Amino acid sequence: MRITSSFRIAFRALRRNKMRSILTSLGIIMGVAAVITISGIGNGAKSQVEAQIASLGQNVILIFSGSFTAGGARTGWGGAGTLKVEDAEAIKREIPMVVGVSPEVRTTAQVVSPMNNWSTQVLGESEDYFTIRQWPFEKGDSFTPQDVRAAAKVAVIGKTVEKLLFGEEDAIGQIIRVKGLPFTVVGVLAPKGMSLMGQDQDDVVIVPYTSAMKRLTGATTLRTINVQIDNMDNLEAAQSQITALLRQRHSIRPGAEDDFTVRNQQEIAEAASSTSRVLTILVGAIASVSLVVGGIGIMNIMLVSVTERTREIGIRMAVGAHGSDILMQFLIESVTLSCMGGLIGIALGIGCAKVISAVYGWPTLISLSSILTAFLFSAAVGVFFGFYPARKAAALDPIEALRYE
């Protein structure tokens, strides 16, 4: 019964000063709204990174050429032609856990169709590439192992390239010219969307890597080797075996630095999400300051309320109220202020996240855990910062309180 009476008295006291109650909750409102908004943006970015990493395929290891120091300068990934076709063939032949390998050559070229032309990325890959990337075909099919061996002039194009070069016409069987050479379109890939680097994955032409090396670039080395492993549990073991094999093939002495870089999906995902995670934590920490400031505001107002209601407190004690009743009443007022601010802040934060997503196109994902955490934190702020004023009110001497004017 005492709890019910305390709630009723607390709500009546807050209603008497509606504007002051709202302004007191403002710090909590803004802090919770900021936390919810930042959490939504961070979770959305994380889910997008995970989706884009998944678009690389399942159980994928990427091997990049370069990343070694020469003359005091680090060349970085793809900066030196240290990988060869023979390396890819050795990996497929000697690592038992490998189920697919695609040597990769990259170039940019003006691609011309009978209707239009477009500058796009041209990839040289093996027939395993589409299985490794788990990239289905919308039309047609992949080039064959025979096409790769013969360096055939065949091509698979992305959805963006098809739309720009052929409009509404069917691209299968059509001829496109890449650096002046005619290639027959044998397949059109299903749309994949944006990559981790913000590039359109569908803006691509894929040809056999032998065709790219012999006919388009004249390259004798590879930029990347894409490798698929049979099982996720074997990723680390396969990565170690690939590293050991390539060090042996490249005659790298013990203790010397690798002239290649091997990365698996988990490492790529960690690198891609680390920056956004740090920024989310930083901005979230700054937003949390608003909650602390809001809590200080609640403490300040509750101290003022204790002073204003000293005589009321004395009367309640004189008619039988205990110190614990007074403590409970003021704690309830404090927690009510912070929880009310928390609820309004949650609604405002969800609204802001949706507006940001609609205006800027950023993905947002509001999780139930972030909502519960924000609400519980706002309640905890009310308890923490309301306890001192509540204890001060409960410690008042009834006689002195009745004399207070």
C-alpha positions in Angstrom: 0.0 0.0 0.0 2.8 2.4 0.8 4.4 1.8 -2.6 1.1 2.7 -4.3 0.7 5.8 -2.2 4.3 6.8 -3.0 3.7 6.4 -6.7 0.6 8.5 -6.5 2.2 11.3 -4.6 5.3 11.2 -6.9 3.2 11.5 -10.0 1.1 14.3 -8.5 4.3 16.3 -7.6 5.6 15.9 -11.2 2.3 17.0 -12.7 2.3 20.2 -10.7 5.5 21.3 -12.5 5.0 19.9 -16.0 7.4 22.2 -17.8 10.1 21.7 -15.2 9.7 18.0 -15.4 10.0 18.0 -19.2 13.1 20.3 -19.1 14.7 18.1 -16.5 14.2 15.1 -18.7 15.6 16.8 -21.7 19.2 15.7 -21.1 18.1 12.1 -20.7 15.9 12.4 -23.9 18.8 13.7 -26.0 21.3 11.2 -24.6 19.1 8.2 -25.2 18.1 9.5 -28.6 21.7 9.9 -29.6 22.6 6.4 -28.3 19.8 4.8 -30.1 20.5 6.6 -33.4 24.2 5.9 -33.3 23.6 2.3 -32.3 21.2 1.9 -35.3 23.7 3.4 -37.7 26.5 1.2 -36.3 24.4 -2.0 -36.4 23.3 -1.1 -40.0 26.8 -0.6 -41.1 27.9 -3.9 -39.5 25.1 -5.8 -41.1 26.0 -4.3 -44.5 29.7 -5.3 -44.0 28.6 -8.8 -43.1 26.4 -9.0 -46.2 29.2 -7.8 -48.4 31.7 -10.2 -46.9 29.2 -13.0 -47.5 29.0 -11.8 -51.2 32.7 -12.9 -51.5 31.4 -16.4 -51.2 31.7 -19.1 -48.6 35.0 -20.3 -47.0 37.1 -18.0 -49.2 40.8 -17.2 -48.9 42.2 -14.3 -50.9 45.9 -14.2 -51.8 47.3 -10.9 -52.9 50.6 -10.3 -54.6 53.2 -7.9 -53.1 53.1 -6.5 -49.5 56.9 -6.7 -49.1 59.6 -4.1 -48.4 62.0 -3.3 -51.2 64.5 -0.4 -50.9 62.7 0.8 -47.8 59.3 1.1 -49.6 56.4 -1.3 -49.0 54.6 -2.0 -52.2 51.2 -3.1 -50.6 48.7 -5.5 -51.9 48.9 -6.0 -55.7 51.8 -3.7 -55.9 54.3 -6.3 -57.2 53.8 -9.2 -59.6 54.9 -11.9 -57.3 52.1 -14.4 -58.0 52.0 -16.6 -61.0 49.5 -19.0 -62.7 51.7 -21.9 -61.6 51.2 -20.8 -57.9 47.4 -21.1 -58.4 47.8 -24.5 -60.0 50.1 -25.7 -57.2 47.6 -24.6 -54.6 44.8 -26.5 -56.3 46.9 -29.6 -56.8 48.7 -29.8 -53.4 46.3 -28.4 -50.8 43.7 -31.2 -50.2 41.2 -28.8 -48.5 40.9 -26.6 -51.6 37.8 -27.1 -53.8 38.2 -24.1 -56.1 40.9 -21.8 -57.4 40.6 -18.7 -59.6 43.7 -16.8 -60.7 42.7 -13.1 -61.1 43.9 -10.4 -63.5 42.3 -6.9 -63.5 42.2 -4.1 -66.0 40.0 -1.3 -67.1 38.8 -1.0 -70.7 36.3 0.7 -72.9 33.8 -1.9 -73.9 31.8 -1.4 -77.0 28.5 -3.0 -78.2 26.6 -2.3 -81.4 24.4 0.0 -79.4 26.6 1.8 -76.9 30.0 1.9 -75.1 31.1 2.0 -71.5 34.3 2.1 -69.5 34.3 -0.7 -67.0 36.4 -3.2 -65.0 37.5 -6.3 -66.8 38.4 -9.3 -64.7 40.3 -12.4 -65.9 39.1 -15.4 -63.9 38.8 -19.2 -64.1 35.6 -21.1 -64.4 35.7 -21.7 -60.6 35.2 -18.0 -59.9 31.4 -18.0 -60.1 31.2 -21.0 -57.7 33.7 -19.4 -55.3 31.7 -16.1 -55.2 28.4 -18.0 -55.2 27.3 -15.7 -58.0 24.3 -17.1 -59.9 23.5 -16.4 -63.5 20.5 -14.5 -64.6 20.9 -15.6 -68.2 23.3 -17.9 -70.0 26.1 -19.8 -68.3 29.8 -19.6 -67.4 32.7 -20.1 -69.8 34.1 -23.6 -69.7 37.5 -25.1 -68.8 38.1 -25.5 -72.5 37.5 -21.8 -73.0 40.2 -21.1 -70.3 42.7 -23.4 -71.9 42.1 -22.0 -75.4 42.1 -18.4 -74.2 38.7 -18.1 -75.9 37.2 -14.7 -76.7 34.1 -15.2 -74.5 32.7 -13.0 -71.7 30.3 -13.0 -68.8 28.9 -9.5 -68.0 27.3 -8.0 -64.9 23.8 -6.6 -64.9 24.9 -3.0 -65.0 27.0 -3.6 -68.1 24.2 -5.4 -69.8 21.8 -2.5 -69.1 24.2 0.2 -70.3 25.4 -1.7 -73.4 22.2 -3.4 -74.6 19.3 -1.7 -72.8 16.3 -4.0 -72.9 17.8 -6.4 -75.5 19.0 -9.8 -74.7 22.8 -9.8 -74.4 23.4 -13.5 -74.8 25.2 -14.3 -78.0 25.9 -10.6 -78.7 29.4 -9.3 -79.6 31.2 -6.8 -77.4 34.6 -5.3 -78.2 37.1 -5.1 -75.4 40.2 -3.1 -76.3 39.1 -3.6 -79.9 38.9 -7.4 -79.7 35.5 -9.1 -80.2 34.2 -11.2 -77.3 30.9 -13.2 -77.3 28.7 -12.7 -74.3 27.8 -16.2 -72.9 26.3 -15.2 -69.6 24.8 -12.4 -67.6 25.2 -12.5 -63.8 22.4 -11.8 -61.3 22.7 -8.4 -59.5 25.0 -8.3 -56.4 25.0 -4.6 -55.5 27.8 -2.6 -53.9 31.1 -3.9 -52.7 32.9 -3.2 -49.4 34.7 -0.3 -51.2 31.4 1.2 -52.4 31.9 -0.1 -56.0 29.1 -1.5 -58.2 29.9 -5.2 -58.3 27.6 -5.5 -61.3 29.7 -3.1 -63.4 32.1 -5.8 -64.6 33.1 -7.9 -67.6 34.6 -11.3 -66.7 36.7 -13.2 -69.3 39.0 -16.3 -68.9 42.2 -15.3 -67.2 44.2 -16.7 -70.1 42.3 -14.4 -72.5 42.9 -11.4 -70.2 46.7 -12.2 -70.0 47.3 -13.1 -73.6 44.9 -10.8 -75.4 44.2 -7.8 -73.2 47.0 -7.0 -70.8 50.0 -9.0 -71.8 50.6 -9.7 -68.1 52.6 -12.7 -67.0 51.8 -12.4 -63.3 48.6 -12.3 -61.2 47.2 -9.6 -58.9 45.1 -12.0 -56.8 44.3 -15.7 -56.4 40.8 -16.6 -55.1 40.7 -19.9 -53.2 37.7 -21.7 -51.8 38.1 -24.2 -48.9 35.8 -27.2 -48.3 34.9 -26.3 -44.7 34.9 -23.2 -42.6 36.7 -25.1 -39.8 39.6 -25.7 -42.2 40.2 -22.0 -43.1 43.1 -21.4 -40.7 44.8 -24.7 -41.5 44.4 -24.1 -45.2 45.7 -20.6 -44.8 48.8 -21.9 -43.1 49.4 -24.6 -45.7 49.0 -22.1 -48.5 51.5 -19.7 -46.9 54.0 -22.5 -46.4 53.6 -23.7 -50.0 54.0 -20.2 -51.5 57.1 -19.5 -49.3 58.6 -22.7 -50.6 57.8 -21.9 -54.2 59.1 -18.3 -53.9 62.3 -19.5 -52.2 61.7 -17.2 -49.2 64.3 -17.9 -46.5 63.2 -18.5 -42.8 62.6 -15.2 -41.1 62.3 -13.3 -44.3 59.2 -11.4 -45.1 56.5 -12.8 -47.4 56.2 -11.3 -50.9 52.4 -12.1 -50.8 49.5 -11.6 -48.4 47.0 -14.2 -47.5 43.7 -13.2 -45.9 40.6 -15.1 -45.0 37.0 -13.9 -44.7 37.1 -13.3 -41.0 40.2 -11.1 -41.3 38.7 -9.1 -44.1 35.5 -8.6 -42.2 37.4 -7.5 -39.1 39.4 -5.0 -41.1 36.3 -3.7 -42.8 34.3 -3.2 -39.7 37.0 -2.0 -37.3 36.8 1.6 -38.3 33.0 1.8 -38.1 33.1 0.0 -34.8 35.6 2.5 -33.3 33.6 5.5 -34.6 30.4 4.0 -33.2 32.0 3.5 -29.8 33.5 7.0 -29.8 30.3 8.8 -30.7 28.3 6.5 -28.4 30.6 7.5 -25.5 30.1 11.2 -26.4 26.3 10.6 -26.5 26.5 8.9 -23.1 27.8 12.2 -21.6 24.4 13.6 -22.3 22.9 10.9 -20.0 25.3 11.9 -17.2 24.5 15.6 -17.7 20.8 14.7 -17.7 21.3 12.8 -14.5 23.1 15.8 -12.9 20.1 17.9 -13.9 17.7 15.4 -12.3 19.8 15.6 -9.1 19.7 19.4 -9.1 16.0 19.6 -9.6 15.3 17.0 -7.0 17.4 18.9 -4.4 15.4 22.0 -5.3 12.2 20.0 -4.9 13.3 18.7 -1.4 13.9 22.4 -0.3 10.5 23.5 -1.7 8.6 20.6 -0.1 10.4 20.6 3.3 7.2 21.5 5.2 5.2 18.8 3.3 7.9 16.3 4.3 7.6 17.4 7.9 3.8 17.0 7.8 4.0 13.5 6.3 6.5 12.5 9.0 4.3 14.0 11.7 1.3 11.9 10.7 3.3 8.6 10.7 5.4 8.4 7.5 8.8 6.8 7.9 12.1 7.9 6.4 11.9 4.9 4.0 8.6 6.2 2.7 10.1 9.7 2.0 13.1 8.0 0.4 10.9 5.8 -1.8 8.8 8.8 -2.9 11.7 10.9 -4.1 13.4 7.9 -5.7 10.2 7.2 -7.6 10.0 10.8 -8.8 13.6 10.7 -10.0 13.3 7.3 -11.7 10.0 8.4 -13.3 11.7 11.5 -14.7 14.6 9.5 -16.2 12.4 6.7 -17.5 10.0 9.2 -19.1 13.0 10.8 -20.8 14.3 7.4 -21.8 11.0 6.4 -23.5 10.8 9.7 -25.3 14.5 9.4 -26.3 13.9 5.9 -27.6 11.1 7.1 -29.8 13.1 10.1 -31.0 16.2 8.0 -31.6 14.2 5.5 -33.8 12.7 8.3 -35.7 16.0 10.0 -36.3 17.6 6.7 -37.5 14.7 6.3 -40.0 15.0 9.9 -41.2 18.8 9.5 -41.7 18.3 6.2 -43.6 15.6 7.8 -45.8 17.6 11.0 -46.5 21.1 9.7 -46.8 20.5 6.1 -47.8 22.5 4.8 -44.9 21.4 1.4 -43.6 20.1 1.4 -40.0 19.2 -1.5 -37.7 17.6 -0.8 -34.3 18.0 -3.9 -32.1 15.9 -4.8 -29.2 19.0 -5.1 -27.0 20.0 -1.5 -27.7 16.5 -0.3 -26.8 16.5 -2.3 -23.5 20.1 -1.1 -22.7 19.2 2.5 -23.3 16.0 2.3 -21.2 17.7 0.4 -18.3 20.6 2.8 -18.3 18.3 5.8 -18.1 16.5 4.1 -15.2 19.9 3.5 -13.5 20.7 7.2 -14.0 17.5 8.1 -12.2 18.3 5.8 -9.3 22.0 6.9 -9.0 21.4 10.7 -9.2 18.1 10.6 -7.3 19.4 8.7 -4.3 21.3 11.6 -2.7 18.3 14.1 -2.8 16.0 11.2 -1.6 18.3 10.4 1.3 18.5 14.1 2.2 14.7 14.3 2.2 14.4 11.2 4.4 17.0 12.5 6.9 15.1 15.7 7.6 14.1 16.3 11.2 10.3 16.4 11.4 10.2 19.3 13.9 12.7 21.4 11.9 10.8 20.6 8.7 7.5 21.7 10.2 9.1 25.0 11.2 10.4 25.6 7.7 8.8 28.4 5.8 
